[in-house]
Amino acid sequence: MDLRQLRYAIAVADELSFTRAAERCHISQPPLSRAIRELEEEIGARLFERDKHSVALTAAGRGFIENTRKIFSLLGDATSSAQRTASGLGGTLTFGFGGSTVYSLLPALVASFRLKALDVDIRFRAMPVLSQIEAVRSGEIDIGVVRLPVFDEVLATRFIYAEPLIVALPTGHPLLVDSGAVSIDRLVNFPFVTYEPTRGFNFHADLLALCRLANFSPYLAHLAPTTEAVVGIVACGEGVAVLPASAERLRMRGVSFRTLAAPMAPPRLTRVRFGLAWHEERETATTRQFIDHASTMAQEDPDDQTEDG
């Protein structure tokens, strides 16, 4: 049987007339009647009782037509789903979810995207920001939230927002005596806690450059993979850290935060730019829909450069 035969059967069931069903299907009556007979022969049961004056569904016909309507309903749903996916308003989207961006960036973007893309199956993979570059490369996630710039030949990025750097100090630290900003050069004699150096991620190098502009090389006492870990080690009294301002939202006991002052440093070294990263060769319509949506909510890029690869 084919869809044409099924449509003819539904038309006859609705009209209870082969003549009106043929008119509705825009064919002449003989080929419609022949199609119904072939369908009944294939099924092995009569669907309609007919004589010269009337047409009626048989018991088998009623059950068959009911199920056939369900088939067309499912086909309609499948078609709509395919169309939504092709337009980027359906399908699946997997995000890397972790780090200080959990508190500031991604929730607002996903919640607002959900309002326009109800049929997208949104999934999350908990992982540090430092791990998201490799997760995008491997296909484990579709979109990562990363610190920019990212130097990777297969990834495209889009700037979303920037925030200043702050200093994290353990409770009781002598630099907390003053309530104002902490100058970078005042950190010269203290061990640092910072992020592990990671492929495509330049925060580690930027910290070294920032300190060297203040005429010292920092002693990196501890390296950690996440903002939570960096702040936690500071809370243990093991050093100081320079972090994105969103780290303060962790509100971890044993740590206080101060604004970082680095008047001799270029602006790019005193702030962190966050963005979205995705694999250029695996970009789907759903990924593009989210990127375009996020762009409407993005801040103006302070570096005034295009990150979209």
Secondary structure, DSSP 8 states (H G I E B T S, - for coil): --HHHHHHHHHHHHHS-HHHHHHHHTS-HHHHHHHHHHHHHHHTS--EEE-SS-EEE-HHHHHHHHHHHHHHHHHHHHHHHHHHHHHTSSSEEEEEE-SGGGGTTHHHHHHHHHHH-TT-EEEEEE--HHHHHHHHHHTS-SBEEEEE-B--TTEEEEEEEEEEEEEEEETT-GGGGS-S-EEGGGGTTS-EEEE--BTTB-HHHHHHHHHHHTT----EEEEESSHHHHHHHHHTTS-BEEEEGGGGGG--TTEEEEEEE-TTS-GGGSEEEEEEEEEGGG--HHHHHHHHHHHHH----TT------
